[in-house]
Amino acid sequence: MSNLYERCSKVMPPAANRATKLGVTSGKGSYLYTEEGKKVLDFASGVAVCNVGHNNDLVNKAAIEQINKLVHGCHNVVYYESYVELAEKLVEITGNDTMVYFSNSGAEANEGAIKLAKYVTGRPALIAFKGSFHGRTIATTSITSSISAYRKNYEGLLPSVYFAEYPNSFRGRFKEKDGGYKGCIDELEDMFKKIIDPFSVAAMILESVQGEGGYIVPPVEFMQEIRNICDRYGILLILDEIQTGFGRTGKMFAYEHFGIKPDIISCAKAIASGFPLSAVIAKKEIMEKWQAGAHGVTFGGNPVSCAAALATIDILEKGAIKNAEEMGSYFKERLLKLQEKYDAIGEVRGLGLMLAIELVDKNFEPNSKLVKSVIENCLDKGLLLLSCGTDKNVIRFIPPTTVSKYEIDEALAILDEAFKACV
């Protein structure tokens, strides 16, 4: 039993529970090192945070140099170089027609995004999507629907939030070859007719690829039709890129796969390789209407986090994104081969290095028990994985964008042995 786990359980509530009882002392690249000195291949990456690996030398160097200059100045009070330079860089990589507001966490970014949409449009309503995860504050819990436990005992929540169907060709209500997107769009239009007038909707918010909901990749046509609907009714399109952003899917942002551009982007997690930072990035004409005093946060845009983010983006642009694309294709092909070997793997899906397998029983029903067994067996063998999905029957693979083919092969060998032991 981990000593850190035992100590933590005495001073932290069940709400702070971990996915494992693993106690770690350090990390480097794709690996973590435990209290007992065990080396663990980490294909969770701090839940998609350490996209360029643990303790990346270039990121750490940038952070240390900034620590020696300025740790905190407060962006509500003064200007400083790393803050301004990072904002300039984010504007550049999102088309040079945007502006940026920094916060600390993904939930804060989504709070800021929906506040921005409401403020600018003057409209009261929001549309989110079933299976979504956007955070755990009251407002972001209100637009989250991946698991009802996240909402339990917090009702009533933010008013005027409506949920639409997110296409899932494997297990969704609409299972056509097109991913069921047409049925989802028809139901959305029916919602406008019967429940909420579209001209009362400030924004639609959705993940470019659903994360906690099961690593669901929507059809290109669905995303393009959502963009068209937003344009038709003057609804702002918010894309939550918190888990998908900064190289995770083989592109800087996942929306690039769909040939669309959102009005507002929320991002966090991998932006600064583990240093707390998030951002709301929105079209300039929208941001310019967000007046002084309409929003604020004390620690947003911390100098050290911004310096780490600049180093992270540089690494991604100089090869890590390309590696994510190439290694993601290789990894997915190998997972498809594994699917041929085990009937329990119902589907392999994902983009880049945001990959998942959905496990099923002999009746093709969700098999969360097997997921738990496989993940525990993998950890015993030195591979850290996480589950996701409304039924917790999906295993997700989130290695760093710097992962090597050798490390992927190592993970697959462990995974194969786990299936042999558990199926």
FILUMKE-806157 format. One record per atom (N, C-alpha, C): x, y, z. Coordinates in steps of 0.2 Angstrom, whole numbers, plus 5000, padded with zeros to 4 digits. Each point is the difference from the previous one (the first is absolute). Last residue first. Example, Ala and Ser with C-alpha at 12.3 -4.5 7.8 and 13.67 -1.06 7.14 Angstrom:
FILUMKE-806157
506449895035
500450065001
499650055003
500249725000
499650065000
500450065000
This chain:
FILUMKE-806157
495149414901
499449984996
499849935001
502050105011
499350035002
499449974996
502549964996
499849985007
499350015002
500850064978
500149935001
499849985007
500150234995
499449974997
500049925001
501950125007
499450015005
499449974997
501949994987
500149965005
499450015005
500250154982
499849934998
500049955005
500750225005
499350004999
499849934998
502350045002
499750005006
499249995000
501250044980
500249935003
499749995007
499750214990
499649954996
500249935003
501350185007
499350015003
499649944997
502150024991
500149985007
499350005003
500250094979
500149935000
500049975007
500150234998
499349974998
500049935000
502050105004
499650015006
499349974998
501650014982
500249955005
499550005006
499850174984
499749934998
500249955005
499950245010
500449974995
499649934998
499250265010
500149935001
500449974994
499250235005
500749994999
500249925000
497950115005
500150014993
500749984998
498949885022
500250074998
500150004992
498149835009
500850015001
500250074998
497749885005
500250074999
500750015001
497849824997
500750005000
500250074998
497749865011
500350054996
500750005001
497749835003
500750015002
500350054996
497449945007
500450024995
500750015003
497949955011
500249944996
500450024995
498650145016
500749985003
500249934996
498050134996
499949945003
500749975003
499850214989
499550005004
499949945004
502450074991
499449984997
499550005006
502749955003
499550064999
499449974997
502649935012
499449984997
499650074999
502849955002
499450025003
499449984996
502849925005
499550024995
499450025004
502849925003
499450045003
499550024994
502049795004
499750054995
499450035004
501449825009
500450064999
499750044995
499149795010
500649994996
500450064998
498150015014
500449965003
500649984996
498450134990
500350045005
500549955004
498549914985
500650034996
500450045005
498149895009
500549954998
500650044996
498150125006
500449985006
500549954998
498650074983
500450065002
500449985006
498549844992
500650014995
500450055003
498049965012
500549955001
500650014995
498250154999
500350015006
500649945001
498649994981
500550064999
500450005007
498349844999
500649984997
500550064999
497950045009
500449965005
500649974997
498450134987
500450045005
500449965005
498749974977
500349965004
500550045005
497650034982
500650035003
500349955006
498649884980
499950055005
500650035003
499749824984
500250064997
499850065005
499949765004
499450034997
500150074997
501749875011
499849964995
499450034996
501350195013
500049935001
499749964994
501650225000
499349985000
500049935002
501750254997
499949925002
499349985001
501550204986
499449995004
499949935001
502250174996
499749944998
499449995004
501750224991
499649965005
499849944997
501750254997
499749934997
499649975006
501550224992
499450005004
499649934998
502050084989
500149975006
499550015006
499350034974
500750015003
500249955006
497549994997
500450044995
500750015003
497849815003
500450055003
500450044994
498949735007
499950074997
500550055003
499049724999
500650045001
499950074997
498349795010
500250054995
500650035002
499249805011
499450024995
500250054995
501349815016
500150074997
499550014995
500049795010
499850055005
500250074998
500749804988
499350024998
499750065005
502649944992
499650005006
499350034998
501749984984
500249955004
499549995006
499950174984
499949944996
500149945005
500550225008
499349994999
499849934997
502250085000
499849975007
499349985000
500850124981
500349935000
499849965007
499550234999
499649974995
500249924999
501450145012
499449995004
499549964996
501950084989
500249945005
499449985004
499850194986
500149944996
500149945004
500050215010
499449984999
499949944996
502150095005
499749985006
499349974998
501250114983
500349945002
499749965006
499350224994
499849964995
500349935001
500750175015
499349985001
499749954995
502250094998
499949955005
499349985002
500450174984
500349944998
499949945005
499350225006
499649984994
500349934998
501150115017
499449985002
499549974995
502150104994
500149935003
499349985003
500050214991
500149954995
500149935003
499950185015
499449994997
500049954995
502050065010
499649965004
499349994997
501850144990
500049934999
499549965004
500450255000
500649974998
500049934999
498250125010
500150024993
500649974997
499649955023
499449984995
500150014993
501550105016
500149934999
499549974996
499650225005
500650004996
500249924999
498350055015
499850014993
500550004995
500649985023
499549954998
499850004993
501150185010
500549954999
499649944997
498750185007
500450024994
500549944998
498849985021
499649994994
500350024993
501150045021
500049924999
499649994994
500050225007
500749984998
500049934998
498150085011
500050024993
500749994996
499749945023
499649964996
500050024993
501150145016
500349934999
499649964995
499150215006
500650004996
500349944998
497350015004
500650015004
500750004996
497550014995
500550024996
500650015004
497949995015
500149994993
500650034996
499250025024
500649964998
500049984993
498150135010
500650035002
500749964997
497650064988
500249955004
500750025002
497550094986
500750015003
500249945004
497950144984
500349945002
500750015003
498650184994
499549954998
500349935002
501250215002
499649995005
499549944999
500950134979
500350005006
499549995006
499149924976
500350065003
500349995007
499449874976
500149985007
500350065004
499850004976
499450025003
499949985008
501849944985
500050075000
499450035004
500349774994
500350025006
500050075001
499049924980
499749975006
500350035006
501050034979
499450045001
499649995006
502049874995
500150075003
499450045000
499949735003
500150054995
500150075002
500849815017
499350024996
500250054995
501049835022
500250034993
499450014996
500849945027
499450014996
500250044994
501549845018
499850064996
499450004997
501849905021
499549984995
499850074997
501849875019
499950054996
499449984995
501949905020
499350024999
499950064996
501949814997
500050065003
499250035000
500749814988
499949985007
500050065004
500350014976
500449945002
500049995007
498850174987
500650025003
500449945003
497949984986
500350074998
500750015003
498449815003
500749994997
500350074999
497850015013
500449945000
500750014998
498150164991
500450005006
500449935000
498050174985
500549955000
500450015007
497750084983
500349995007
500549955000
498850174981
500449945001
500250005008
498150134981
500450005006
500349935001
498950044980
500150075002
500450015006
500549804982
499550025005
500050085001
500649844978
500350055005
499550025005
500449784981
499650065002
500450045005
500649784989
499950054995
499550065002
500949795012
499350004997
499850064995
502149945013
499849944996
499450014997
500950175014
500350004994
499849944996
499450035023
499550024995
500350014993
501349935019
499649954997
499550034995
502450115006
499450005003
499549954996
502350004995
500050045006
499450005004
500549784987
499950074998
500050055006
500149775003
500450004994
499950074997
498949945021
499749974994
500450004994
500850115020
499749945002
499849954994
501050245001
500349944997
499749935002
499150225009
500750005000
500349934998
497449995007
500450064997
500849985001
497949885008
500249984993
500650054997
498950015022
500349945000
500349994993
498950205003
500449995007
500449944999
498450124985
500649974998
500549995006
497350074993
500449995005
500649954998
498450194987
500349935000
500549995006
497850174992
500649995004
500249935000
498450184985
500349945001
500649995004
497750184998
500749995000
500249935001
497850104987
500249975006
500849995000
498350094983
500450055004
500249975007
498849884982
499650035005
500450055004
500949894981
499350014998
499750045005
502249915004
500050064996
499350034998
500249805012
500250055004
500050074996
499649804989
499550015004
500150075004
501849904987
499550044996
499450025004
501749875011
500250074998
499550044996
499549785005
500050045006
500250074999
500349844982
499350025001
499950045006
502149914997
499950064995
499350025000
500649825014
500350065002
499950064995
499249794994
499750025006
500250075002
501149884983
499450034997
499650035006
501949875004
500250074998
499450034998
499849825019
500150004992
500150074998
500749935025
499450014996
500250004993
501149875021
500250044995
499450014996
500549925026
499550004995
500250054994
500849925024
500450014994
499649994994
499050005022
500249934997
500550014994
499150175017
499449964998
500249944996
501650165008
499749965006
499449954997
500950144982
500549975004
499749955006
499350104974
499749995007
500649965004
500550174979
499949925001
499849995008
499850224994
500249984993
500049924999
498450125019
500749984999
500249984993
498150185007
500149934999
500849995000
497850205003
500749985002
500149935000
498450234990
500149925001
500749995002
498550245004
500649964998
499849925000
498450195004
500650035000
500649964996
497249994998
500649975002
500650044999
497750054994
500150015007
500749975003
499149984977
500250075001
500150025008
499149794993
500750004998
500350075001
497949895014
500150044994
500850014999
498949795014
500450075000
500050034994
498549815002
500350015007
500350075001
499049904978
499649985006
500250035007
501250034978
499350014999
499650005006
502349955001
499950084998
499350014999
500649785003
500150035006
499950084999
500149864981
499449995004
500050045007
501950004987
499650044997
499349995003
501649855008
500250075002
499550054997
499849784993
499850015007
500150075003
500949944978
499250005000
499750015007
502449964998
499850074998
499250015000
500849795006
500250055005
499850074998
499849824984
499550005005
500150055006
501649984983
499450034997
499450005006
502149905004
500050075001
499450034997
500949765002
499450025003
499950085000
501849874990
500150015007
499450035003
500149914978
500250075000
500250025007
499049794995
500750004998
500350075000
498049955017
500150004993
500850004998
498650015022
500649964999
500149994992
498850145022
500050004993
500649974997
499750025023
499349984998
500050004993
502449935010
499550065000
499349984998
502249875000
499549995006
499550065001
501649984981
500149945003
499449985005
500350214988
499849954996
500049935003
499750255008
500449955002
499849944996
499650295003
499949944996
500549945003
498650185015
500750004996
500149944997
497750155009
500449944999
500650014996
498950195017
499949974993
500449935000
499050185020
500549954998
499849974993
499750255016
499749954996
500549954997
499650215020
500549964996
499649944997
499250195015
500050014993
500649964996
500450055026
499449994997
500150014992
501749905020
499950064996
499449994996
499749855019
500750024997
499850074996
498849865022
500050034994
500650034998
500649805009
499450044997
499750055005
501849845004
500250074999
499450044996
500249765007
500050055006
500150074999
500749834981
499749985006
500050055005
501250004978
499550055001
499649985007
501749864991
500350075001
499550055001
499349774997
500350015006
500450075001
499049924979
499650035005
500250025007
501449984976
499849955006
499650045005
500650104979
500349944999
499849955005
499550244996
499549955000
500349934999
500350305005
500349934999
499549955001
499750245002
500149984993
500349934999
499750095022
499350014997
500049984993
502050015013
499649945001
499450004997
501350194999
500249954995
499749935001
499450195014
499950014993
500249954996
500649985023
499350004999
499750014993
502449895002
499750065003
499350004999
501549844990
499749985006
499850065005
500549934971
500250025006
499649995006
499749934977
500250074999
500350035007
499049764984
500350025007
500350074999
497949844987
500650055000
500350005007
498149874991
500649965000
500650055001
497850104989
500049945004
500749975000
499950264995
499849944997
500149945005
499350295000
500549955001
499849934997
499250284999
499949934998
500649965001
498850245011
500649964998
499749934997
498850275006
500149935000
500649974997
499250255003
500149965006
500249925000
500750254985
499549945000
500149965006
501350194992
499450025004
499549955000
502350014989
499449994997
499450035003
502250015010
500050034993
499349994997
500349905021
500250085001
499950034993
499949765002
499450035003
500150084999
501849874994
499550004995
499450035002
501850005015
500250044994
499449994995
499949865019
499950075002
500150054994
500649774996
499250015000
499850075003
502349954999
499849994994
499250015000
501249995020
500150074997
499750004993
499949805012
499650055004
500150074996
501449824993
499349994998
499550055003
502250015007
500050024993
499349994997
500449925022
500050085000
500050024992
500249775004
499350025002
500050085000
502149904995
499549994995
499350025002
502050135012
499849934999
499549994994
501150215006
500549955003
499849934999
499850244985
499749985007
500549955002
499950204979
500349955003
499649995007
499450104974
500050015007
500249945004
500250124973
500149945005
499850035007
499450044971
500350035006
500049955006
500050004970
499749985007
500350055005
500549964976
499450045000
499749985007
502049894991
500150075000
499450055000
500349745001
499850044994
500150075000
500649835016
499349994999
499750054995
502349995007
499949934998
499249995000
500950215006
500349984994
499749934998
499450095021
499650034994
500349984994
501149925018
499449975000
499550034994
502150105006
500149944996
499449964999
500050205012
500150024993
500149934996
499749995024
499450024996
500150014993
501949955013
499649954999
499350014996
501550185006
500349964995
499649944998
499450145018
499950034994
500249964994
500549925022
499350014999
499850024993
502350005007
499749934998
499350004999
501050215007
500249984994
499749934998
498750185016
500749975000
500149954994
498350215014
500249964994
500749975001
498150085020
500650014996
500049964994
498149995014
500350065003
500650024995
498549804998
499650065001
500350065002
501249804997
499850034994
499550055000
501949915018
499250014999
499950034994
502149915009
499950075000
499350025000
501949785006
499350034999
500050075000
502049884998
499649945001
499250024999
502650094990
499350025003
499649945001
502449984995
499850074998
499450035004
500949775002
500550055002
499950074998
498549834993
500050005007
500550055003
500049954977
499550055002
499950005007
501649844992
500250074998
499550055002
499449785003
500550025005
500250074998
498549904985
499750025006
500550025005
500849934979
499650065000
499750025006
501149795000
500550064999
499650065000
498749815000
500350015006
500550065000
499149924980
499550035003
500350025007
501449884987
499950074997
499550045004
500449775006
500650045001
499950074998
498049835008
500350024994
500650055001
498449865015
500650045001
500450014994
498149844994
500250025007
500750035000
498650004977
500349965004
500150035007
498850104982
500749994998
500449965005
497750045004
500049984993
500750004997
498750005024
500750004998
500149984993
497850015008
500350065002
500750014997
498149825000
500250044994
500350075002
499649845018
499450024997
500150054994
501949915010
499750055005
499350024997
501249834988
500350075000
499750055004
499649754994
499550045002
500250085000
501349794996
499650024994
499450035003
502549935010
499450045001
499750024994
501749805011
499950034994
499350045000
501849945021
499349994997
499950044994
501949895019
499950044994
499449994997
500949985027
499749964994
499950054994
500750045024
500550004995
499849964994
498750055020
500449945001
500550004994
498550185000
500350005007
500549945001
499550064974
499649995007
500550015006
500050104973
500449955005
499750015007
499350044971
500050025007
500449955004
500050074972
500049965006
499950035007
500350084976
499449965000
500049965006
501650205002
499749984993
499449965001
500850035022
500450024995
499849974994
499550045029
499849984993
500450024995
499649955029
500350044995
499749974993
499249925022
500550055002
500350044994
497649855007
500550014995
500550065003
497949815006
500350055003
500750014996
497449884996
500750004999
500350075003
497749894999
500350015006
500850014999
497950074982
500449945003
500350025007
498550144989
499849954996
500449945002
499550195018
500349994994
499849944996
498850185019
500249934999
500450004993
498850185014
500750014997
500349934998
497950025010
499950044994
500750014997
499849905022
499949964994
499950034993
501450145019
499449964999
499949954995
502350075014
499650024994
499349965000
501849965017
499950075000
499650034994
500649765004
499850035007
499950075000
500649884980
499449985002
499850035007
502250034991
499550044997
499349985002
501849875008
500050075003
499550044997
500249794990
499849995007
500050075004
500949994978
499349995000
499749995007
502350024997
499750064998
499249995000
501349815003
500050045006
499750074999
499449774987
500350064999
500050045007
499849734998
499650065000
500450065000
